[in-house]
Amino acid sequence: SQTIHQWPATLVQPVGSPLSLECTVEGTSNPNLYWYRQAAGRGLQLLFYSVGIGQISSEVPQNLSASRPQDRQFILSSKKLLLSDSGFYLCARLGGQGGSYNEQFFGPGTRLTVL
Amino acid sequence: SQQGEEDPQALSIQEGENATMNCSYKTSINNLQWYRQNSGRGLVHLILIRSNEREKHSGRLRVTLDTSKKSSSLLITASRAADTASYFCATFSRGSARQLTFGSGTQLTVLP
């Protein structure tokens, strides 16, 4: 199974408040993990990816940060949210063995609204 | 800018008709993939075509790849209302540390 869990499903936060979104994955160990953001009606913007515990690469300068404290846990955080942080956040893992190696498996997403 | 760009941005057809979506990309790729996203949900992988392949089929899906034109198309035959979703192409570039670059998507509406 390549199941990915994300929570919460929806979140409404005031500007300036902190953020913590959590993603946990099942399946093969040491997966590549990804955080994407999707604006309404738009494509996916890669925010962070991780190839292992404690290894984070940032794709776009953001008000956000990511951490990977455990092999199957990927956390997206912010100290102070901005209005522009609103969006749909998706966690993904790169596929495991065999035919799914090049596929990405996505979690159900978190809808964040910053007011 | 997005590596993959789909067109049209939106497509509305009647049930039973075929739907064709196109994708263009800019750099050399290892493979190109198509994903589907139902409203408010995560993406689901549909099909992958490798750079040395020209056409691939999976059920009602047919994907073509033209690396000389850096373009791909996704054809859904005999569409159903349940095919209503957004469709994204995504590319794995050579030496990309296994990152997928997604296009902005085509919103397909299949009317019953």
Interface residues (C-beta under 8 A of the other chain):
Chain A: I4 N32 Y34 Y36 G41 R42 G43 L44 L46 Y49 V51 S57 E59 F88 L90 A92 L94 S100 N102 E103 Q104 F105 F106 G107 P108 G109 R111
Chain B: Q2 N30 N31 Q33 Y35 G40 R41 G42 L43 V44 H45 L48 F88 A90 F92 A97 R98 Q99 L100 T101 F102 G103 S104 G105 Q107
